[in-house]
């Protein structure tokens, strides 16, 4: 039978942490935001280039059409992820020094 030390378990489960311990500087946040915007634009350009290279990637050619949509989805998903993170970051404020 295993003997449980309640205080040890409580210490593992309930940690006192301060978000400021993990906060980034405003400058670092802005740098990362600019990099993310560049990445969004690059992913969008890649999706457009793929479509242009393959003559619009018609629906009649499943492989091209599916990959075209995957590139577009990737660009859109990255945009949503980045914008939601930075919106949270600026609204919360605990993670910015």
Secondary structure, 3 states (H helix, E strand, C coil): CCCCCHHHHHHHHCCCCCHHHHCECHHHHHHHHHHHHHHHHHHHHHHHHHHHHCCCCCCCCHHHHHHHHHHHHHHHHHHHHHHHHHHHHHHHCCCEC
